């Protein structure tokens, strides 16, 4: 018998035609445990443990699409190439065998270097010219130009790389894809006025800055059909600037996201450092709540769910996190502010997080400590 207070979390949910057994997802978290970009049996077992632990949906760590300008960390998994894709087929099969659905997060880092869970990477993203990295206006952060603006030919090639990866995901048996459009990476660099100063159709206006993401979605939809779920992860904050925004008003946010809605996105995954914080002044809606209201699309919330520290404190200050009551989350879910919840550090610390919540074993939840980032447990 599921406790009445948490019953909503364990209701089935549909993303398009994808049926999930509950509303709990494992959040994507960079791990850098895939040497030469190939996820091994340990990676498959890592995801399968969270599936066995009760998560309805597994969203993998960010995986590099097949364009050379995004391959910064040799231990981040690729979603291209025969060897890596064969390994991902095994991961998907293991998660399905444990009763969950799984989607890969497709990723291009743009003009940011990622170094796994390195504190330096969070505190001071930097550009590596030897990698041939690209960004919409060649800007690492506002007023810091480090490369030429992307040409239309490069834009087209990267759109193709995302779509090619999505086709591979469908072929391998994955249940959809998520595009990483948050945290200051490439798609988000198009969204963010601070790094997108283009004067062509990919810039100038909020809708223009939303066009790159929309064209990726449209091309994926064209190649995979109408029934293959496409999620888009977004955020206001950037690793280059925690206080940055892609839109300062709800009206502007709607303009940024409307091209993706028209292109056929199925769900928005809305990342905040603290899920409970309002997205705009004079409102009680968080980012996922506002996006749901503005777009009419289902949303997923994420950000320090179930812990008493937010994740940047964990990474930059080494703070542990103790499990806490999540009455506020359940209240917001009951009010239909969002449809699903993604669990990050809490599920790293305890693979059985979802199952323990379902059984009411709150006291048995394992605390989070930054040391878990150094293992693939």
KARAJO-V611185 format. One record per residue. N is the residue number from 1. BURIAL is + if it has 9 or more other C-alpha atoms within 8 Angstrom, else -. D_CENTER is the distance of its C-alpha to the mean C-alpha in Angstrom with 1 decimal. Layout:
n:N burial:BURIAL d_center:D_CENTER
n:N burial:BURIAL d_center:D_CENTER
This chain:
n:1 burial:- d_center:32.0
n:2 burial:- d_center:28.7
n:3 burial:+ d_center:29.3
n:4 burial:- d_center:29.5
n:5 burial:- d_center:27.2
n:6 burial:+ d_center:24.1
n:7 burial:+ d_center:25.2
n:8 burial:+ d_center:22.7
n:9 burial:+ d_center:19.7
n:10 burial:+ d_center:21.5
n:11 burial:+ d_center:22.4
n:12 burial:+ d_center:21.3
n:13 burial:+ d_center:18.8
n:14 burial:- d_center:18.4
n:15 burial:+ d_center:15.7
n:16 burial:- d_center:18.3
n:17 burial:- d_center:20.5
n:18 burial:- d_center:18.1
n:19 burial:- d_center:19.7
n:20 burial:+ d_center:17.9
n:21 burial:+ d_center:20.3
n:22 burial:+ d_center:18.6
n:23 burial:+ d_center:15.9
n:24 burial:+ d_center:14.2
n:25 burial:+ d_center:10.9
n:26 burial:+ d_center:10.1
n:27 burial:+ d_center:6.9
n:28 burial:+ d_center:5.5
n:29 burial:- d_center:8.0
n:30 burial:+ d_center:10.0
n:31 burial:+ d_center:13.5
n:32 burial:+ d_center:15.7
n:33 burial:+ d_center:18.1
n:34 burial:+ d_center:18.5
n:35 burial:+ d_center:21.7
n:36 burial:- d_center:22.2
n:37 burial:+ d_center:18.8
n:38 burial:+ d_center:20.0
n:39 burial:+ d_center:18.5
n:40 burial:- d_center:21.6
n:41 burial:- d_center:22.9
n:42 burial:- d_center:21.6
n:43 burial:+ d_center:18.0
n:44 burial:+ d_center:18.9
n:45 burial:+ d_center:20.7
n:46 burial:+ d_center:17.9
n:47 burial:+ d_center:15.7
n:48 burial:+ d_center:18.9
n:49 burial:+ d_center:19.8
n:50 burial:+ d_center:16.9
n:51 burial:+ d_center:17.8
n:52 burial:+ d_center:21.4
n:53 burial:+ d_center:20.5
n:54 burial:+ d_center:19.7
n:55 burial:+ d_center:16.0
n:56 burial:+ d_center:16.0
n:57 burial:+ d_center:12.7
n:58 burial:+ d_center:11.2
n:59 burial:+ d_center:7.7
n:60 burial:+ d_center:8.7
n:61 burial:+ d_center:8.0
n:62 burial:+ d_center:7.5
n:63 burial:+ d_center:10.7
n:64 burial:+ d_center:13.0
n:65 burial:+ d_center:14.4
n:66 burial:+ d_center:18.2
n:67 burial:+ d_center:19.2
n:68 burial:- d_center:21.1
n:69 burial:+ d_center:19.8
n:70 burial:+ d_center:16.4
n:71 burial:+ d_center:17.9
n:72 burial:- d_center:18.2
n:73 burial:+ d_center:17.8
n:74 burial:+ d_center:20.0
n:75 burial:+ d_center:18.4
n:76 burial:+ d_center:14.9
n:77 burial:+ d_center:15.0
n:78 burial:+ d_center:15.9
n:79 burial:+ d_center:15.3
n:80 burial:+ d_center:18.8
n:81 burial:- d_center:22.3
n:82 burial:- d_center:24.4
n:83 burial:- d_center:24.0
n:84 burial:+ d_center:20.3
n:85 burial:+ d_center:20.0
n:86 burial:- d_center:22.8
n:87 burial:+ d_center:21.0
n:88 burial:+ d_center:17.9
n:89 burial:+ d_center:20.4
n:90 burial:+ d_center:21.6
n:91 burial:+ d_center:18.3
n:92 burial:+ d_center:17.8
n:93 burial:+ d_center:21.4
n:94 burial:+ d_center:21.3
n:95 burial:+ d_center:18.5
n:96 burial:+ d_center:20.4
n:97 burial:- d_center:23.6
n:98 burial:+ d_center:22.2
n:99 burial:+ d_center:21.6
n:100 burial:+ d_center:17.9
n:101 burial:+ d_center:15.8
n:102 burial:+ d_center:13.1
n:103 burial:+ d_center:10.7
n:104 burial:+ d_center:9.5
n:105 burial:+ d_center:6.4
n:106 burial:+ d_center:8.7
n:107 burial:+ d_center:9.0
n:108 burial:+ d_center:11.9
n:109 burial:+ d_center:12.4
n:110 burial:+ d_center:15.3
n:111 burial:+ d_center:17.8
n:112 burial:+ d_center:16.1
n:113 burial:+ d_center:17.0
n:114 burial:+ d_center:14.7
n:115 burial:- d_center:16.9
n:116 burial:+ d_center:14.9
n:117 burial:+ d_center:15.4
n:118 burial:- d_center:18.3
n:119 burial:- d_center:19.3
n:120 burial:- d_center:20.8
n:121 burial:+ d_center:17.6
n:122 burial:+ d_center:16.1
n:123 burial:+ d_center:19.5
n:124 burial:- d_center:20.6
n:125 burial:+ d_center:18.3
n:126 burial:+ d_center:20.9
n:127 burial:+ d_center:21.8
n:128 burial:- d_center:23.3
n:129 burial:- d_center:25.7
n:130 burial:- d_center:26.6
n:131 burial:+ d_center:23.3
n:132 burial:- d_center:23.9
n:133 burial:+ d_center:20.6
n:134 burial:+ d_center:20.3
n:135 burial:+ d_center:19.1
n:136 burial:+ d_center:20.2
n:137 burial:+ d_center:23.1
n:138 burial:+ d_center:23.2
n:139 burial:+ d_center:22.2
n:140 burial:+ d_center:20.3
n:141 burial:+ d_center:20.6
n:142 burial:- d_center:23.1
n:143 burial:- d_center:26.5
n:144 burial:- d_center:25.6
n:145 burial:+ d_center:26.2
n:146 burial:- d_center:25.8
n:147 burial:+ d_center:25.9
n:148 burial:- d_center:27.2
n:149 burial:+ d_center:25.2
n:150 burial:+ d_center:23.5
n:151 burial:- d_center:26.1
n:152 burial:- d_center:25.6
n:153 burial:- d_center:26.3
n:154 burial:- d_center:23.3
n:155 burial:+ d_center:21.1
n:156 burial:- d_center:22.4
n:157 burial:+ d_center:22.0
n:158 burial:+ d_center:18.3
n:159 burial:+ d_center:17.8
n:160 burial:+ d_center:19.9
n:161 burial:+ d_center:17.8
n:162 burial:+ d_center:14.6
n:163 burial:+ d_center:17.0
n:164 burial:+ d_center:18.8
n:165 burial:+ d_center:15.9
n:166 burial:+ d_center:15.1
n:167 burial:+ d_center:18.8
n:168 burial:+ d_center:18.8
n:169 burial:+ d_center:16.2
n:170 burial:+ d_center:18.4
n:171 burial:- d_center:21.5
n:172 burial:+ d_center:20.3
n:173 burial:+ d_center:19.8
n:174 burial:+ d_center:16.1
n:175 burial:+ d_center:15.5
n:176 burial:+ d_center:13.2
n:177 burial:+ d_center:10.2
n:178 burial:+ d_center:6.7
n:179 burial:+ d_center:6.9
n:180 burial:+ d_center:5.1
n:181 burial:+ d_center:7.3
n:182 burial:+ d_center:7.0
n:183 burial:+ d_center:9.0
n:184 burial:+ d_center:11.8
n:185 burial:+ d_center:10.9
n:186 burial:+ d_center:12.9
n:187 burial:+ d_center:11.7
n:188 burial:+ d_center:11.5
n:189 burial:+ d_center:14.9
n:190 burial:+ d_center:16.2
n:191 burial:+ d_center:15.1
n:192 burial:+ d_center:16.6
n:193 burial:+ d_center:20.5
n:194 burial:+ d_center:20.8
n:195 burial:+ d_center:19.8
n:196 burial:+ d_center:20.8
n:197 burial:+ d_center:24.5
n:198 burial:+ d_center:25.2
n:199 burial:- d_center:28.1
n:200 burial:- d_center:27.5
n:201 burial:- d_center:25.7
n:202 burial:+ d_center:22.3
n:203 burial:+ d_center:23.2
n:204 burial:+ d_center:25.8
n:205 burial:- d_center:24.5
n:206 burial:+ d_center:21.3
n:207 burial:+ d_center:21.4
n:208 burial:+ d_center:22.0
n:209 burial:+ d_center:19.0
n:210 burial:+ d_center:16.9
n:211 burial:+ d_center:18.8
n:212 burial:+ d_center:17.0
n:213 burial:+ d_center:13.8
n:214 burial:+ d_center:16.3
n:215 burial:+ d_center:18.3
n:216 burial:+ d_center:15.6
n:217 burial:+ d_center:15.0
n:218 burial:+ d_center:18.8
n:219 burial:+ d_center:19.5
n:220 burial:+ d_center:17.2
n:221 burial:+ d_center:18.8
n:222 burial:- d_center:22.2
n:223 burial:- d_center:21.9
n:224 burial:+ d_center:20.3
n:225 burial:- d_center:22.1
n:226 burial:- d_center:21.6
n:227 burial:- d_center:20.5
n:228 burial:+ d_center:17.4
n:229 burial:+ d_center:14.3
n:230 burial:+ d_center:11.8
n:231 burial:+ d_center:8.6
n:232 burial:+ d_center:7.3
n:233 burial:+ d_center:4.6
n:234 burial:+ d_center:7.3
n:235 burial:+ d_center:9.2
n:236 burial:+ d_center:12.9
n:237 burial:+ d_center:13.1
n:238 burial:+ d_center:13.0
n:239 burial:+ d_center:13.8
n:240 burial:+ d_center:16.9
n:241 burial:- d_center:17.9
n:242 burial:- d_center:16.6
n:243 burial:- d_center:18.7
n:244 burial:- d_center:17.6
n:245 burial:+ d_center:16.9
n:246 burial:+ d_center:16.2
n:247 burial:+ d_center:18.8
n:248 burial:- d_center:21.4
n:249 burial:- d_center:22.5
n:250 burial:+ d_center:21.4
n:251 burial:- d_center:23.4
n:252 burial:+ d_center:21.6
n:253 burial:+ d_center:18.1
n:254 burial:+ d_center:19.5
n:255 burial:+ d_center:20.8
n:256 burial:+ d_center:17.6
n:257 burial:+ d_center:15.8
n:258 burial:+ d_center:19.0
n:259 burial:+ d_center:18.9
n:260 burial:+ d_center:15.7
n:261 burial:+ d_center:17.4
n:262 burial:- d_center:20.5
n:263 burial:+ d_center:18.8
n:264 burial:+ d_center:17.8
n:265 burial:+ d_center:14.1
n:266 burial:+ d_center:14.1
n:267 burial:+ d_center:11.5
n:268 burial:+ d_center:9.4
n:269 burial:+ d_center:6.6
n:270 burial:+ d_center:8.1
n:271 burial:+ d_center:7.5
n:272 burial:+ d_center:11.0
n:273 burial:+ d_center:12.9
n:274 burial:+ d_center:15.2
n:275 burial:+ d_center:14.2
n:276 burial:- d_center:17.9
n:277 burial:- d_center:18.6
n:278 burial:+ d_center:19.7
n:279 burial:+ d_center:18.0
n:280 burial:+ d_center:21.4
n:281 burial:- d_center:24.9
n:282 burial:- d_center:27.2
n:283 burial:- d_center:24.5
n:284 burial:- d_center:23.3
n:285 burial:+ d_center:20.1
n:286 burial:+ d_center:16.8
n:287 burial:+ d_center:14.1
n:288 burial:+ d_center:13.1
n:289 burial:+ d_center:16.9
n:290 burial:+ d_center:17.7
n:291 burial:+ d_center:15.3
n:292 burial:+ d_center:16.7
n:293 burial:- d_center:20.2
n:294 burial:- d_center:19.9
n:295 burial:+ d_center:18.5
n:296 burial:- d_center:19.7
n:297 burial:+ d_center:16.5
n:298 burial:+ d_center:15.0
n:299 burial:+ d_center:12.2
n:300 burial:+ d_center:10.1
n:301 burial:+ d_center:10.5
n:302 burial:+ d_center:9.2
n:303 burial:+ d_center:11.1
n:304 burial:+ d_center:14.2
n:305 burial:+ d_center:14.9
n:306 burial:+ d_center:18.2
n:307 burial:+ d_center:19.0
n:308 burial:+ d_center:21.4
n:309 burial:+ d_center:19.7
n:310 burial:+ d_center:16.5
n:311 burial:+ d_center:14.4
n:312 burial:- d_center:15.7
n:313 burial:+ d_center:19.2
n:314 burial:+ d_center:18.5
n:315 burial:+ d_center:17.5
n:316 burial:+ d_center:20.1
n:317 burial:- d_center:22.8
n:318 burial:+ d_center:22.5
n:319 burial:+ d_center:22.6
n:320 burial:+ d_center:22.4
n:321 burial:+ d_center:21.1
n:322 burial:+ d_center:23.4
n:323 burial:+ d_center:22.4
n:324 burial:- d_center:23.4
n:325 burial:- d_center:24.2
n:326 burial:- d_center:21.6
n:327 burial:- d_center:24.1
n:328 burial:- d_center:22.4
n:329 burial:+ d_center:19.2
n:330 burial:+ d_center:21.5
n:331 burial:- d_center:23.5
n:332 burial:+ d_center:20.7
n:333 burial:+ d_center:19.6
n:334 burial:- d_center:23.3
n:335 burial:- d_center:23.6
n:336 burial:- d_center:21.0
n:337 burial:+ d_center:18.9
n:338 burial:+ d_center:15.8
n:339 burial:+ d_center:15.7
n:340 burial:+ d_center:13.3
n:341 burial:+ d_center:12.1
n:342 burial:+ d_center:9.4
n:343 burial:+ d_center:11.3
n:344 burial:+ d_center:10.5
n:345 burial:+ d_center:13.7
n:346 burial:+ d_center:16.0
n:347 burial:+ d_center:15.1
n:348 burial:+ d_center:15.4
n:349 burial:+ d_center:18.8
n:350 burial:+ d_center:19.9
n:351 burial:+ d_center:18.8
n:352 burial:+ d_center:21.0
n:353 burial:+ d_center:19.4
n:354 burial:+ d_center:19.1
n:355 burial:+ d_center:22.6
n:356 burial:+ d_center:24.1
n:357 burial:+ d_center:22.9
n:358 burial:+ d_center:24.3
n:359 burial:+ d_center:27.6
n:360 burial:- d_center:27.9
n:361 burial:+ d_center:27.9
n:362 burial:- d_center:26.3
n:363 burial:- d_center:28.8
n:364 burial:- d_center:27.7
n:365 burial:+ d_center:24.1
n:366 burial:+ d_center:23.6
n:367 burial:+ d_center:22.9
n:368 burial:+ d_center:20.2
n:369 burial:+ d_center:21.6
n:370 burial:+ d_center:20.1
n:371 burial:- d_center:22.2
n:372 burial:+ d_center:19.9
n:373 burial:- d_center:17.6
n:374 burial:- d_center:20.5
n:375 burial:- d_center:20.8
n:376 burial:+ d_center:19.1
n:377 burial:- d_center:20.7
